[in-house]
Amino acid sequence: MSVAKGVAVGVEIGSKQTTVALIDQEGHIQQRCLARTLYSRSAIATLDPYLRAIDMMLKHARDQELEVLGIGVSLPGSVDDPARRPLQVPILPSLNNFPLSDLLESRYNLPAHIYADVDAAMLGEHRFGSGKAHQRLLYLTINAVVGASLVIDGHLESSNQQYIGHVCHVPIATKGPRCSCGKYGCINTLLSIEAIKRMVQRALRRGEETTLTQRIQRHEVFSHRLLGEEAARGDNLALQIYRELARWLVEAMTRYISLFEPGIFILGGGVLYGGEVLLAQIRMLVGDRFSLPSCQTTEVVPACLGSDAALIGAIVPFARL
């Protein structure tokens, strides 16, 4: 496989670490490094490990005689698009309203773009992944929080509306756990990793004995990966959790599809560690719920770029058309 001469620097700011990579115009990662995510620091101190990692990637590009086209950043929060700066980054509040694009452009003399992580992941899937052949698509990601992104006529829609962006408080049920916002049935209380942990804790209180509960009692850190492993082995509790997740996912999908009528609905995030176990449950329920004409023409597919979706999507403005 030949490597395109032009590359871009992709930066994905994460809660524990940040990935900085050289990515070619076909969306292939050529080189990557990791930087620490520092908390409770000034904006410049927070950014310092990332800037040093960018310096390292640019040196590598020079050594390889690669042309660097620009820098794309994915961050866990919201973005003020006209101002080209982070609006709110809950885990790194010192970056709120910080002129990040201006800093990068003045420091490196390269064009820079910043995106909310869910929008970056959508861009990656649209250009290089499951949504390549579609012009109207919706992406839903299930991780620590739930995020949604929408592309219409090939263009990313603004996240400054209730159903797009980090959509923790979108209601998808008339009952359920009480949310921090005071309402019931919010999507985050039913689908996020914290919602799944509550299901496991209830099983532990009931005294259920499964391989999954045994691993938790041995103080293994609960994660989507652990749940997926146990479901693949046939653990009853893990399978029960995936049935519950599939139920609420289909509720969310039905609502989103009726609102936006996408040609394709892409499901991403850590929840995909459930693999075919989860997807089979979703397909079974979809046949019953997708009775509306707008739903019947929508294809539901898993994301295919995995954990690199936001990293790769951040450099889409510099990708080959």
JORAPE-V766715 format. One record per pair of residues at least 24 apart in sequence whose C-alpha atoms are under 6 Angstrom apart, sorted by the first residue. I is the first residue (numbers start at 0). J is the second residue. D is the distance in whole Angstrom. If there is no record, write none. Layout:
i = [I;I]
j = [J;J]
d = [D;D]
This chain:
i = [4;5;5;6;6;7;7;7;7;8;9;9;9;9;9;9;10;11;11;11;12;24;24;41;42;42;69;69;69;70;71;71;71;71;71;72;72;73;73;73;73;73;74;74;75;76;77;78;116;117;118;119;119;119;120;120;120;122;123;123;123;128;129;129;135;135;136;136;136;136;137;138;138;138;139;140;140;140;141;141;142;142;142;142;143;143;144;171;223;223;223;224;227;227;241;245;245;256;260;262;263;263;263;264;265;265;265;266;266;267]
j = [65;66;67;67;68;67;68;69;70;70;70;71;72;310;313;314;72;72;73;310;74;318;319;93;93;94;109;110;111;111;111;112;113;313;314;113;313;113;114;115;116;313;115;116;116;115;115;115;309;146;148;309;312;313;308;309;312;312;308;311;312;303;302;303;261;262;261;262;263;264;264;264;265;266;266;266;267;268;268;270;191;192;268;269;191;192;191;251;269;270;272;272;272;273;277;280;281;294;293;297;297;298;299;299;300;301;302;301;302;302]
d = [6;5;6;5;6;5;5;5;6;5;6;5;6;6;6;6;5;6;5;5;5;4;5;6;5;5;5;5;6;5;6;5;6;5;5;5;5;6;5;6;5;6;5;5;5;6;5;6;6;6;6;5;5;5;5;4;5;5;5;6;4;6;6;6;5;6;5;6;5;6;5;6;5;6;5;6;4;5;5;6;6;6;6;5;6;5;5;6;6;6;6;5;5;4;6;6;5;6;6;5;5;5;6;5;5;6;6;5;6;5]
